[in-house]
Amino acid sequence: MRRIERHETAQVRIEFEGQALPAQLGDTVAAALLAANHWCFRSTPVSGAARGPFCMMGVCFDCLVEIDGVANRQACMTEVRDGMRVKRQQGASDIGPDRFADGDQESAP
């Protein structure tokens, strides 16, 4: 995938599977990974088949990754931050019963 350069945009670095990658501030995690030629973001729980972004608008959930230790994050809906650590999600991951117990989804990672 070829990036459209935005020269006035600040550059940041993220880590994907231990590899440092450049990104532009305002990129989603999915856009940054695709620009770096990474296509497999997760594996399915049953067969282990590779999956990557499909809709790029938060509907299909094929772009789920682990970000800074938190699983089930939609790469297409999450903007990059400098120093962000991203890993492929292997199979299903439980968010746990108390993650949004207080109803404050805005403070969730």
N, C-alpha and C positions, 0 to 999 in steps of 0.2 A: 504494500500500500504506500502510495506517495503522499507525503505531507505537503500541505500548502503552507509555505513559510509566512509567519507573521512576525516581522522583524521587531516590532515595538513590544512584543510579548516577552515577559520574563521567563527565563529558563530555570527549571528545577530538575532534581535527580530523584528517581525512585529506584527501588530494588525489586527485581522480579526473579524469584527462585535463586537469590544470592547474587544476581548479576545487576550491576548498576546500569540504569538506562536514562537517557535524557528525555525530558518532557517539557511541554510548554504550559505555563500557568494558565488555567482555564480548560486544559484538556481533561477529558474523562480518563479514568484508568484504562478503559477499553481502547480508546483512541490512541493513547500512548503505547500500549502493548502492540496494537496492530501496526502502528507506525514503526515499531522496532522489529516487525516481522514475526511476532508471536501470535499464533492462531488458536492454540489449544489452551483454554482457560480452566477447564475442569474435566473430570471423568464422571460418567453416570454411575449411580449406586449399584445397579444390577449387572450390567455387562462390562462396565469399565470403559465404554466407548468415549472417545474424545469429543468434547464440545467446545464451541467458541461462540462469540457474539453472533446473533442472528438479526434481531429487530433493532437494536441500538436505541431503544426508547423505553426500556423497563418492563416489557410485557412478557417476554418468553423465558427469562431466568436461565438462559444457556450461558451467560457470562459470569456466573457466580464464582467468586474468588475469596480467598482469605486475605484480609487487609489488617496489618498490625495485630495479628493474632485473633481477629474476629472473623468467623466464617460466615458464609451466606450473604456476602456483600455483592451487590450488582455493580460490576465494573463499568457498565454503560451509564450508570446514574451517579457515580462517585467521582468527584473532581480530584485530581492529583494534588498532593502536598509534598513539599520538599522533605526527603527522608522517609517517605512512606514505604513500608515493606509489604510486598504482595506475593502471595503463593498460589499455585494451582490448588483448587479444591478437589480432594479425592473423595468421590462418592457423596453420600448425604452427610449433612452435619446438623446436629440438633442445636437450636438456639437456646434451649433451656427454658424451663417453665417461668422463671422470674425475670427474664430480660426486660420486659416492658410492664412489669407488675405495677409500677406507680403511674402508668399511663403517659409518661413523658418520653415520647419517641424522639423529640427534638434533641435531647441530650445523649441519645444512643450513638455509639460510634458509627 
